[in-house]
Amino acid sequence: MQVFGSLTSPYVRHVRIVILQTGSSAEFIEADAAKSALDSPTKKVPYLREGDFVLSDSSSIIKYLREKSGEPFIPKTKDYDLFCLINTLLDSAINLFLLEKSGLNSNENGYLKRQAARVEEGIEYLSSLPPKILAHDKDVHLRLMCFLAWGQFRNRFSLNGHDKLKKLLDEGDKNPLFLQTHPPA
Ligand SMILES: N[C@@H](CCC(=O)N[C@@H](CS)C(=O)NCC(=O)O)C(=O)O
């Protein structure tokens, strides 16, 4: 089994942590946008290959790895909804980052401004939730950590005034698997 991805992607980071947590024999292979454009139907990373079996989204890959090791994947609907919400914010933040990298100015476009507002207001919402809800399910918690850490790594948003989220991230930063999967400087 092989998992392809980049070392800076927050989606890939979550998958890499789950590979380590579950003791999976999956081999991690670095893949850039050019390789994923040829290899994955979504042209995104991560993706997984096991013979003819292909998975093309971090969520299905994590579900597969967890269930293969006898663990459930986000069984509670409210936890799953929070996981989807974090993914929505992450998708918007990543798209804005990639669009700006390719030369588009998000301040000049109404829909892109809406994406930026979604990220800011989504962070406000997450910040208003009790920490125990954010940490109730291990994959929701990990996805949140990967999102917040990526936002700091790429300077995409500030956690000033969001002390609860900052504390969660500081605690996550002490986790050895989180440290081991830190994006390269
Ligand atoms: N829903 C996907 C999102 C993956 C994703 O957006 N990956 C980014 C890297 S962080 C990517 O490969 N983007 C390339 C592109 O948009 O062309 C997942 O959870 O795996």
Ligand as a Chemical Component Dictionary entry (heavy atoms), coordinates in Angstrom:
data_LIG
# 
_chem_comp.id                   LIG 
_chem_comp.type                 NON-POLYMER 
_chem_comp.pdbx_formal_charge   0 
_chem_comp.three_letter_code    LIG 
# 
loop_
_chem_comp_atom.comp_id 
_chem_comp_atom.atom_id 
_chem_comp_atom.alt_atom_id 
_chem_comp_atom.type_symbol 
_chem_comp_atom.charge 
_chem_comp_atom.model_Cartn_x 
_chem_comp_atom.model_Cartn_y 
_chem_comp_atom.model_Cartn_z 
_chem_comp_atom.pdbx_ordinal 
LIG N1  N1  N 0 -10.668 16.984 -0.083 1  
LIG C1  C1  C 0 -9.272  16.734 -0.332 2  
LIG C2  C2  C 0 -8.500  18.029 -0.403 3  
LIG C3  C3  C 0 -7.027  17.803 -0.773 4  
LIG C4  C4  C 0 -6.343  19.086 -1.243 5  
LIG O1  O1  O 0 -6.968  20.128 -1.436 6  
LIG N2  N2  N 0 -5.036  18.978 -1.441 7  
LIG C5  C5  C 0 -4.271  20.098 -1.963 8  
LIG C6  C6  C 0 -2.919  20.201 -1.267 9  
LIG S1  S1  S 0 -3.086  20.764 0.386  10 
LIG C7  C7  C 0 -3.975  19.852 -3.428 11 
LIG O2  O2  O 0 -3.482  18.800 -3.794 12 
LIG N3  N3  N 0 -4.277  20.853 -4.283 13 
LIG C8  C8  C 0 -3.923  20.819 -5.675 14 
LIG C9  C9  C 0 -4.938  21.520 -6.525 15 
LIG O3  O3  O 0 -5.921  22.072 -5.988 16 
LIG O4  O4  O 0 -4.711  21.503 -7.721 17 
LIG C10 C10 C 0 -8.718  15.819 0.771  18 
LIG O5  O5  O 0 -9.237  15.854 1.893  19 
LIG O6  O6  O 0 -7.804  15.019 0.478  20 
# 
loop_
_chem_comp_bond.comp_id 
_chem_comp_bond.atom_id_1 
_chem_comp_bond.atom_id_2 
_chem_comp_bond.value_order 
_chem_comp_bond.pdbx_ordinal 
LIG N1  C1  SING 1  
LIG C1  C2  SING 2  
LIG C1  C10 SING 3  
LIG C2  C3  SING 4  
LIG C3  C4  SING 5  
LIG C4  O1  DOUB 6  
LIG C4  N2  SING 7  
LIG N2  C5  SING 8  
LIG C5  C6  SING 9  
LIG C5  C7  SING 10 
LIG C6  S1  SING 11 
LIG C7  O2  DOUB 12 
LIG C7  N3  SING 13 
LIG N3  C8  SING 14 
LIG C8  C9  SING 15 
LIG C9  O3  DOUB 16 
LIG C9  O4  SING 17 
LIG C10 O5  DOUB 18 
LIG C10 O6  SING 19 
# 
